[in-house]
Amino acid sequence: KGQKGVFIAMPNRRTRVGEYKDIVHPISQDFRKALQTSIFKEYIRENPADLELELDF
């Protein structure tokens, strides 16, 4: 959960200079949307009290 609601962050790794770089990238916008939808559906199934949260996608 973030300040503006629930969001999904792709797995990332911190570099030697302190930056975070994604190590997983969806191959297309359609796949990204399908992945986010699937993850959010499972999140809500496991956390029904959070149904009122704003979903950021």
C-alpha positions in Angstrom: 0.0 0.0 0.0 1.3 3.4 -0.9 0.2 6.9 0.0 -2.2 7.0 -2.9 -3.5 3.4 -2.7 -2.4 -0.1 -3.6 0.2 -0.5 -6.3 2.4 -3.2 -7.8 6.1 -2.8 -8.1 8.1 -5.2 -10.3 10.9 -7.0 -8.6 14.0 -4.9 -8.5 17.6 -4.8 -7.3 19.6 -2.0 -5.8 22.8 -1.0 -7.7 26.1 -0.2 -6.2 25.3 3.5 -6.5 22.0 3.2 -4.7 19.6 3.2 -7.6 16.9 0.6 -7.9 16.6 -1.1 -11.3 13.7 -3.4 -12.3 14.9 -7.0 -13.0 11.5 -8.1 -14.4 9.7 -6.3 -17.3 6.4 -7.3 -18.8 6.9 -7.8 -22.5 3.9 -5.7 -23.6 1.4 -3.2 -22.2 -1.4 -5.9 -22.6 0.6 -8.4 -20.5 1.4 -5.7 -17.9 -2.3 -5.0 -17.5 -3.2 -8.7 -17.4 -0.6 -9.3 -14.7 -1.7 -6.4 -12.6 -5.3 -7.4 -12.8 -4.5 -10.9 -11.8 -2.4 -9.7 -8.8 -5.0 -7.2 -7.6 -7.8 -9.8 -7.8 -5.8 -12.2 -5.6 -4.9 -9.3 -3.3 -8.6 -8.4 -2.8 -9.5 -12.1 -2.4 -7.0 -12.3 0.5 -7.7 -8.8 1.9 -11.5 -8.2 1.5 -11.4 -5.3 4.0 -9.3 -3.4 1.5 -12.1 -3.3 -1.2 -12.4 0.5 -0.6 -8.8 1.2 -1.4 -7.9 3.0 -4.5 -6.1 0.7 -7.0 -3.4 2.5 -8.9 -3.2 0.9 -12.4 
